Structure formats: structure tokens, C-alpha cells
């Protein structure tokens, strides 16, 4: 009985720490999905319709999002009174 309780305590401790780690690590995955999703959707629409306009829209939106994320990564951080852009970058 004590052994079962001991293993249950260890199990819940490990799953709780893994859950918080998994939640913290899911943000980069969501950002990457948001970056690539317009390209994939526009490519699927292009395959269905055959109109090259959708392919161009997908590529341009991909590079626009990539440029925004790159510029956000280059913003300086660490000031005592952060502005709006610095809060977004953090």
C-alpha cells in the first residue's frame, strides 16, 4: 500500500512538471504553425483552383510574417520602462 502511494506521488510530480514544461514549450510550435499556415492554405487553394494569384498571396504572406517576426526579434529589451514594442518583443 505504501509503495503504491509512493509511486502515485512520483507519477503526479513528474506529470505536473512535464505539463508545465510542455505548456512552456508549446508557444514556439504555435508561432511556427501561425507562420507556415497561410502558405499551406494558399497552396491547397492553388491546387484546387489552379489560380496562381493564391500561390503569390501565400508566398507574400509567408515573407511578411517572417519579416515581422525577424524585426520583433531584433528589438532591444531590458529597459526599466519598456515601451509597447519592447513589451511585444518580450
Backbone as a printed PyTorch tensor [residue, N CA C, xyz], in Angstrom:
tensor([[[  0.8120,  -1.1810,   0.0000],
         [  0.0000,   0.0000,   0.0000],
         [  0.8650,   1.2580,   0.0000]],

        [[  1.8960,   1.2730,   0.7990],
         [  2.7910,   2.4290,   0.8610],
         [  3.5380,   2.5750,  -0.4590]],

        [[  3.8910,   1.4650,  -1.0660],
         [  4.6120,   1.5020,  -2.3380],
         [  3.7420,   2.1080,  -3.4310]],

        [[  2.4790,   1.7540,  -3.4510],
         [  1.5640,   2.3040,  -4.4410],
         [  1.4160,   3.8100,  -4.2400]],

        [[  1.2690,   4.2430,  -3.0040],
         [  1.1460,   5.6730,  -2.7140],
         [  2.4180,   6.4110,  -3.1110]],

        [[  3.5590,   5.8030,  -2.8580],
         [  4.8340,   6.4130,  -3.2220],
         [  4.9390,   6.5920,  -4.7360]],

        [[  4.5950,   5.5700,  -5.4950],
         [  4.6670,   5.6570,  -6.9520],
         [  3.6300,   6.6320,  -7.5150]],

        [[  2.4680,   6.7120,  -6.8930],
         [  1.4770,   7.6980,  -7.3270],
         [  1.9740,   9.1220,  -7.0900]],

        [[  2.6190,   9.3510,  -5.9560],
         [  3.1790,  10.6780,  -5.6830],
         [  4.2450,  11.0310,  -6.7090]],

        [[  5.1110,  10.0950,  -7.0160],
         [  6.1500,  10.3400,  -8.0210],
         [  5.5180,  10.5790,  -9.3850]],

        [[  4.5160,   9.7890,  -9.7240],
         [  3.8520,   9.9440, -11.0240],
         [  3.2300,  11.3200, -11.1670]],

        [[  2.5020,  11.7620, -10.1330],
         [  1.8530,  13.0730, -10.2180],
         [  2.8730,  14.2090, -10.2220]],

        [[  3.9750,  14.0590,  -9.5120],
         [  5.0100,  15.0870,  -9.5180],
         [  5.6460,  15.1920, -10.9060]],

        [[  5.9500,  14.0610, -11.5170],
         [  6.5780,  14.0560, -12.8390],
         [  5.6160,  14.5770, -13.8950]],

        [[  4.3620,  14.1610, -13.8590],
         [  3.4130,  14.6320, -14.8690],
         [  3.1250,  16.1180, -14.7050]],

        [[  3.1090,  16.6220, -13.4650],
         [  2.8830,  18.0500, -13.2580],
         [  4.0450,  18.8640, -13.8200]],

        [[  5.2800,  18.4290, -13.5790],
         [  6.4310,  19.1660, -14.1080],
         [  6.5010,  19.0310, -15.6200]],

        [[  6.1380,  17.8790, -16.1620],
         [  6.1290,  17.7220, -17.6150],
         [  5.0370,  18.5600, -18.2490]],

        [[  3.8900,  18.6810, -17.5660],
         [  2.7980,  19.5020, -18.0860],
         [  3.2050,  20.9620, -18.1710]],

        [[  3.8340,  21.4850, -17.1230],
         [  4.2630,  22.8900, -17.1530],
         [  5.3600,  23.0750, -18.1900]],

        [[  6.2480,  22.1160, -18.3530],
         [  7.2900,  22.1980, -19.3810],
         [  6.6680,  22.1310, -20.7700]],

        [[  5.6690,  21.2770, -20.9480],
         [  5.0110,  21.1450, -22.2500],
         [  4.2460,  22.4090, -22.6050]],

        [[  3.6190,  23.0410, -21.6240],
         [  2.9010,  24.2950, -21.8880],
         [  3.8710,  25.3890, -22.2700]],

        [[  5.0190,  25.4290, -21.6270],
         [  6.0220,  26.4470, -21.9380],
         [  6.6130,  26.2190, -23.3160]],

        [[  6.7740,  24.9800, -23.7070],
         [  7.3830,  24.6570, -24.9940],
         [  6.3840,  24.6610, -26.1420]],

        [[  5.1090,  24.8390, -25.8830],
         [  4.1280,  24.8230, -26.9660],
         [  4.0400,  26.1630, -27.6930]],

        [[  4.4940,  27.2500, -27.0890],
         [  4.4230,  28.5620, -27.7300],
         [  5.2480,  28.6240, -29.0180]],

        [[  6.4910,  28.1320, -29.0600],
         [  7.2180,  28.1550, -30.3370],
         [  6.5440,  27.3360, -31.4310]],

        [[  5.9090,  26.2510, -31.0510],
         [  5.2110,  25.4330, -32.0440],
         [  4.0220,  26.1980, -32.6130]],

        [[  3.2930,  26.9010, -31.7420],
         [  2.1570,  27.6920, -32.2140],
         [  2.6100,  28.8450, -33.1100]],

        [[  3.7270,  29.4590, -32.7830],
         [  4.2500,  30.5400, -33.6270],
         [  4.6450,  30.0050, -34.9920]],

        [[  5.3040,  28.8600, -35.0280],
         [  5.7040,  28.2730, -36.3150],
         [  4.4810,  27.8620, -37.1410]],

        [[  3.4670,  27.3300, -36.4800],
         [  2.2470,  26.9820, -37.2100],
         [  1.5720,  28.2210, -37.7720]],

        [[  1.5510,  29.2890, -37.0050],
         [  0.9790,  30.5370, -37.4910],
         [  1.7800,  31.1390, -38.6310]],

        [[  3.0650,  30.8650, -38.6530],
         [  3.9170,  31.3900, -39.7140],
         [  3.7380,  30.6110, -41.0090]],

        [[  3.5510,  29.3210, -40.9150],
         [  3.5110,  28.4600, -42.0940],
         [  2.0860,  28.2010, -42.5910]],

        [[  1.1080,  28.3450, -41.7250],
         [ -0.2660,  28.0190, -42.0780],
         [ -0.8060,  28.7840, -43.2920]],

        [[ -0.5720,  30.1070, -43.4230],
         [ -1.0700,  30.7890, -44.6290],
         [ -0.4690,  30.2330, -45.9220]],

        [[  0.7910,  29.8460, -45.8600],
         [  1.4270,  29.2700, -47.0350],
         [  0.7940,  27.9370, -47.4150]],

        [[  0.5210,  27.1090, -46.4310],
         [ -0.0820,  25.8010, -46.6960],
         [ -1.5160,  25.9540, -47.2030]],

        [[ -2.2790,  26.8480, -46.5890],
         [ -3.6730,  27.0570, -47.0040],
         [ -3.7270,  27.5970, -48.4310]],

        [[ -2.8880,  28.5810, -48.7300],
         [ -2.8830,  29.1500, -50.0820],
         [ -2.3960,  28.1330, -51.1080]],

        [[ -1.4760,  27.2750, -50.7230],
         [ -1.0270,  26.2190, -51.6330],
         [ -2.1470,  25.2220, -51.9090]],

        [[ -2.9180,  24.8780, -50.8850],
         [ -4.0570,  23.9680, -51.0800],
         [ -5.1230,  24.6060, -51.9740]],

        [[ -5.3730,  25.9020, -51.7740],
         [ -6.3400,  26.5940, -52.6280],
         [ -5.8280,  26.6480, -54.0680]],

        [[ -4.5240,  26.8590, -54.2300],
         [ -3.9290,  26.8880, -55.5680],
         [ -4.0910,  25.5390, -56.2650]],

        [[ -3.8810,  24.4490, -55.5170],
         [ -4.0440,  23.1210, -56.1240],
         [ -5.4840,  22.8680, -56.5480]],

        [[ -6.4340,  23.3830, -55.7770],
         [ -7.8440,  23.1700, -56.1080],
         [ -8.3120,  24.0460, -57.2700]],

        [[ -7.8860,  25.3030, -57.2820],
         [ -8.3920,  26.2290, -58.2910],
         [ -7.4670,  26.3800, -59.4880]],

        [[ -6.1810,  26.2520, -59.2800],
         [ -5.2190,  26.4310, -60.3640],
         [ -4.8740,  27.8910, -60.6350]],

        [[ -5.3790,  28.8050, -59.8130],
         [ -5.0870,  30.2250, -59.9920],
         [ -3.7860,  30.5720, -59.2740]],

        [[ -2.8530,  31.1410, -60.0170],
         [ -1.5440,  31.4620, -59.4480],
         [ -1.5980,  32.6240, -58.4700]],

        [[ -2.6790,  33.3800, -58.4960],
         [ -2.8290,  34.5060, -57.5780],
         [ -2.7730,  34.0170, -56.1260]],

        [[ -3.3970,  32.8640, -55.8260],
         [ -3.3970,  32.3460, -54.4660],
         [ -2.0050,  31.9010, -54.0380]],

        [[ -1.2390,  31.3820, -54.9650],
         [  0.1370,  30.9940, -54.6690],
         [  0.9710,  32.2240, -54.3300]],

        [[  0.7950,  33.2950, -55.0790],
         [  1.5200,  34.5350, -54.8130],
         [  1.1160,  35.1370, -53.4710]],

        [[ -0.1760,  35.0930, -53.1520],
         [ -0.6510,  35.6080, -51.8670],
         [ -0.0350,  34.8150, -50.7180]],

        [[  0.0280,  33.5080, -50.8590],
         [  0.6170,  32.6670, -49.8160],
         [  2.0850,  32.9530, -49.6020]],

        [[  2.8240,  33.1040, -50.6810],
         [  4.2600,  33.3740, -50.5650],
         [  4.4980,  34.7520, -49.9620]],

        [[  3.7410,  35.7570, -50.4180],
         [  3.9110,  37.1010, -49.8700],
         [  3.5190,  37.1790, -48.3970]],

        [[  2.4590,  36.4790, -48.0040],
         [  2.0690,  36.4890, -46.5900],
         [  3.1100,  35.7700, -45.7390]],

        [[  3.7030,  34.6990, -46.2590],
         [  4.7570,  33.9960, -45.5400],
         [  5.9370,  34.9240, -45.2800]],

        [[  6.3770,  35.6390, -46.2890],
         [  7.5180,  36.5210, -46.1110],
         [  7.1740,  37.7500, -45.2730]],

        [[  5.9240,  38.2130, -45.3200],
         [  5.5190,  39.3340, -44.4640],
         [  5.5550,  38.9260, -42.9960]],

        [[  5.0410,  37.7340, -42.6890],
         [  5.0610,  37.2470, -41.3060],
         [  6.4940,  36.9900, -40.8640]],

        [[  7.3040,  36.4380, -41.7430],
         [  8.7160,  36.1930, -41.4290],
         [  9.4440,  37.5010, -41.1380]],

        [[  9.1890,  38.5320, -41.9290],
         [  9.8150,  39.8300, -41.7050],
         [  9.3620,  40.4280, -40.3760]],

        [[  8.0750,  40.3270, -40.0590],
         [  7.5680,  40.8470, -38.7850],
         [  8.2280,  40.1390, -37.6080]],

        [[  8.3180,  38.8130, -37.6650],
         [  8.9310,  38.0730, -36.5610],
         [ 10.4160,  38.3790, -36.4370]],

        [[ 11.0980,  38.5700, -37.5630],
         [ 12.5190,  38.9090, -37.5260],
         [ 12.7290,  40.2890, -36.9160]],

        [[ 11.9200,  41.2580, -37.3200],
         [ 12.0400,  42.6020, -36.7560],
         [ 11.6880,  42.6160, -35.2620]],

        [[ 10.7430,  41.8030, -34.8580],
         [ 10.3970,  41.7010, -33.4390],
         [ 11.5560,  41.1160, -32.6430]],

        [[ 12.2670,  40.1670, -33.2310],
         [ 13.4030,  39.5530, -32.5400],
         [ 14.5750,  40.5190, -32.4050]],

        [[ 14.6580,  41.5260, -33.2600],
         [ 15.7730,  42.4720, -33.2240],
         [ 15.5380,  43.6540, -32.2960]],

        [[ 14.3560,  43.7590, -31.7150],
         [ 14.0490,  44.8690, -30.8120],
         [ 14.8470,  44.6970, -29.5290]],

        [[ 15.4580,  45.7900, -29.0740],
         [ 16.2130,  45.7430, -27.8280],
         [ 15.2880,  45.6200, -26.6320]],

        [[ 15.7350,  44.8960, -25.6290],
         [ 14.9440,  44.7190, -24.4130],
         [ 15.8260,  45.0210, -23.2080]],

        [[ 15.2130,  45.2030, -22.0610],
         [ 15.9660,  45.3710, -20.8280],
         [ 15.8540,  46.7390, -20.1970]],

        [[ 15.0960,  47.6480, -20.7680],
         [ 14.9750,  48.9580, -20.1450],
         [ 14.0260,  48.9100, -18.9550]],

        [[ 14.1500,  49.9200, -18.0690],
         [ 13.3010,  49.9450, -16.8770],
         [ 11.8490,  50.2480, -17.2250]],

        [[ 11.6260,  51.1320, -18.1720],
         [ 10.2740,  51.4810, -18.6030],
         [ 10.0840,  51.0350, -20.0520]],

        [[  9.6920,  49.7790, -20.2570],
         [  9.5780,  49.2960, -21.6380],
         [  8.3960,  49.9200, -22.3610]],

        [[  8.6190,  50.2080, -23.6220],
         [  7.5420,  50.7160, -24.4560],
         [  6.6820,  49.5870, -24.9850]],

        [[  5.7300,  49.9380, -25.8300],
         [  4.8050,  48.9440, -26.3660],
         [  5.5200,  47.9070, -27.2180]],

        [[  6.4460,  48.3540, -28.0650],
         [  7.1630,  47.4250, -28.9420],
         [  8.0530,  46.4910, -28.1440]],

        [[  8.6620,  47.0040, -27.1000],
         [  9.5160,  46.1590, -26.2700],
         [  8.6960,  45.1320, -25.4860]],

        [[  7.5010,  45.4900, -25.0800],
         [  6.6280,  44.5240, -24.4020],
         [  6.2210,  43.3930, -25.3460]],

        [[  5.9810,  43.7350, -26.6010],
         [  5.6450,  42.7020, -27.5910],
         [  6.8350,  41.7840, -27.8120]],

        [[  8.0370,  42.3580, -27.8440],
         [  9.2390,  41.5530, -28.0850],
         [  9.5470,  40.6190, -26.9380]],

        [[  9.1830,  40.9980, -25.7300],
         [  9.4640,  40.1370, -24.5750],
         [  8.5300,  38.9620, -24.5860]]])
